[in-house]
Amino acid sequence: MKHFDANWSLFLDRDGVINKRLPGKYVQHWEAFEFLPGVLESLAVLGNVFGTIVIVTNQQGIGKGIMTANELHLIHEKMLSTIQDAKGRIDRIYYCGALSSDPNNCRKPAPVMALQAQNDFPTIDFTRSVMVGDSISDIQFGQHVGMHNILITTKQEEAGQIEKMKLDINGSYPSLKHWVDTEILQ
């Protein structure tokens, strides 16, 4: 793995990487949000390594009318506050509330959120960026702009498909904490 420093940027998926994914459901309120084990400690470590850290998350529940953008904002406010209290840092959250069926939408794997982040943080260089995600669309998102890609294997149903698709993965780990422990803290 590369030597990371403040010249590198980190892109993180949310559900399945930072918090427990609710298969077939959506995190609609803070009480349903559950950090995965070791994530808060890992984010504290990562905040001292990477120059820019952003979350990029598809939130189709908004497009489906299951939740509002304001409800998502409240969840993210509490998430960020908890991360800061644990000495971690997230510089910005980008989300796409569009339906997957909407034409030309901003959802991953489309690179829209990556380009928004680069516009907001001009120091982002995709060749010195890492995308950490748990799905095919996360890895394709990183690939579209030339990032290094780390797969978190919380979606077992997609792990085999990713291998068959020969997607560009720079490492596969059972959790964000495992990646940080084995690759960042070495």
C-alpha positions, 0 to 999 in steps of 0.5 A, spaced: 500 500 500 502 507 498 505 511 504 499 516 505 500 523 508 496 530 508 497 530 500 492 524 500 484 525 500 480 519 503 473 518 500 468 514 504 462 510 503 457 511 509 452 505 510 456 498 511 463 502 512 462 507 517 455 505 520 451 498 520 447 497 513 440 496 514 439 491 508 432 493 504 431 499 509 434 506 510 437 509 516 431 514 517 433 517 524 439 517 529 436 512 533 437 507 527 444 509 526 449 504 529 457 506 528 460 499 526 465 497 531 472 501 531 470 506 526 470 512 531 477 510 533 479 509 526 476 516 524 481 519 529 487 515 526 485 517 519 484 524 521 491 525 522 493 522 516 489 524 510 489 532 508 481 531 506 476 526 508 469 526 505 463 521 505 460 520 499 453 516 499 447 514 495 441 516 499 435 513 495 430 514 500 429 521 499 427 520 492 423 514 494 419 519 499 421 515 505 425 520 508 427 528 507 433 531 506 432 535 512 432 528 516 438 526 513 441 532 515 439 531 522 442 524 522 449 527 519 449 532 524 449 527 530 454 523 526 459 528 525 458 531 532 460 524 535 466 523 530 468 530 532 467 528 540 472 522 538 477 526 535 475 524 528 474 529 522 470 529 516 471 535 512 464 534 508 459 529 506 456 529 499 450 525 498 445 523 492 438 523 494 436 521 486 432 514 484 437 509 481 432 510 475 433 517 474 436 519 468 443 522 468 443 522 476 448 523 481 448 516 484 455 512 485 458 510 480 457 516 476 463 521 478 458 527 480 460 527 488 467 526 486 467 532 482 463 536 487 469 534 492 474 536 487 471 543 486 470 544 493 477 542 495 482 544 489 487 540 492 484 533 491 488 529 486 484 523 484 491 519 483 492 521 490 485 519 493 483 513 496 475 510 495 473 506 501 466 502 500 463 496 500 459 495 493 460 495 486 458 502 485 463 504 490 469 501 487 466 503 480 466 510 482 473 510 485 475 507 478 472 512 474 476 518 476 483 514 477 482 513 485 485 507 489 480 503 491 479 499 498 473 494 498 470 493 505 467 486 505 460 487 509 456 486 502 458 478 502 453 478 496 457 483 492 464 480 493 464 474 488 461 479 483 466 484 484 472 478 483 468 476 476 468 483 474 475 484 475 474 491 478 481 495 480 481 493 488 487 495 492 485 491 498 480 488 501 478 488 508 472 486 513 472 493 516 474 500 516 478 498 522 481 492 519 484 496 514 487 502 518 490 497 523 493 493 518 495 498 512 495 505 516 498 503 523 503 499 520 
